[in-house]
Amino acid sequence: MQCHYCDKTRDLRPYGPRGAMVCFGCAMSTPERKAETSRNFGVQLEAAGPVACIDGSHVGPYPAEHATHPTKDTKQ
């Protein structure tokens, strides 16, 4: 998978046109792209519900009920 606008393949987020994956540099490169990124992030955040998890993964915000938390047994 690569950025919708350039050849980067790392640190992509689904905030481009129609949810296309974009890198931060391209997402913030013009006022129009920055506005689109902000709008798309807001749509995904709203869809996640009242309590969302934003963990730095490529999937964007998601409902906290789907978040995984380490338990006593899995902590190292």
C-alpha positions as CSV (number, residue, x, y, z in Angstrom):
1,M,0.0,0.0,0.0
2,Q,1.3,3.5,-0.8
3,C,0.3,7.1,-0.4
4,H,-2.4,8.2,-2.8
5,Y,-0.2,11.2,-3.8
6,C,3.4,9.9,-3.6
7,D,5.4,6.7,-3.3
8,K,5.7,6.5,0.5
9,T,4.6,3.2,2.0
10,R,5.0,3.9,5.7
11,D,3.0,5.8,8.3
12,L,-0.1,6.2,6.1
13,R,-3.6,7.1,7.4
14,P,-7.0,6.7,5.7
15,Y,-7.8,10.4,5.4
16,G,-7.4,11.0,1.7
17,P,-10.0,11.1,-1.0
18,R,-12.8,8.6,-0.3
19,G,-10.6,7.1,2.5
20,A,-7.5,6.7,0.4
21,M,-4.3,6.2,2.4
22,V,-2.1,9.3,2.6
23,C,1.1,10.2,4.3
24,F,1.3,13.2,6.7
25,G,3.4,15.3,4.3
26,C,1.0,14.9,1.5
27,A,-2.1,15.3,3.7
28,M,-0.8,18.7,5.0
29,S,0.9,19.9,1.8
30,T,-1.9,22.2,0.6
31,P,-4.8,24.0,2.3
32,E,-7.2,21.9,0.3
33,R,-5.6,18.6,1.3
34,K,-5.3,19.7,4.9
35,A,-9.0,20.6,5.0
36,E,-9.9,17.2,3.4
37,T,-7.8,15.3,5.9
38,S,-9.4,17.2,8.8
39,R,-12.9,16.5,7.4
40,N,-12.2,12.8,6.8
41,F,-10.7,12.4,10.3
42,G,-13.8,14.0,11.8
43,V,-16.1,11.7,9.8
44,Q,-14.2,8.6,11.1
45,L,-14.1,10.0,14.6
46,E,-17.8,10.6,14.6
47,A,-18.5,7.1,13.2
48,A,-16.4,5.6,16.1
49,G,-19.0,6.6,18.6
50,P,-18.9,8.5,21.9
51,V,-15.7,6.9,23.1
52,A,-13.0,6.4,20.5
53,C,-9.5,5.0,20.5
54,I,-6.7,6.7,18.6
55,D,-3.6,4.6,19.0
56,G,-1.4,5.6,16.2
57,S,-2.2,2.6,14.1
58,H,-3.0,3.0,10.4
59,V,-6.7,2.3,10.9
60,G,-7.6,5.7,12.3
61,P,-10.0,6.2,15.2
62,Y,-12.2,3.2,16.1
63,P,-14.7,2.4,18.9
64,A,-13.0,2.0,22.3
65,E,-14.9,-1.2,22.8
66,H,-12.7,-2.8,20.1
67,A,-9.5,-1.7,21.8
68,T,-7.2,-4.3,23.2
69,H,-5.8,-3.8,26.6
70,P,-3.0,-5.9,28.1
71,T,-4.1,-8.1,31.0
72,K,-2.0,-9.3,33.9
73,D,-1.3,-12.5,32.0
74,T,0.0,-10.8,28.9
75,K,2.1,-8.1,30.5
76,Q,5.8,-8.6,30.4
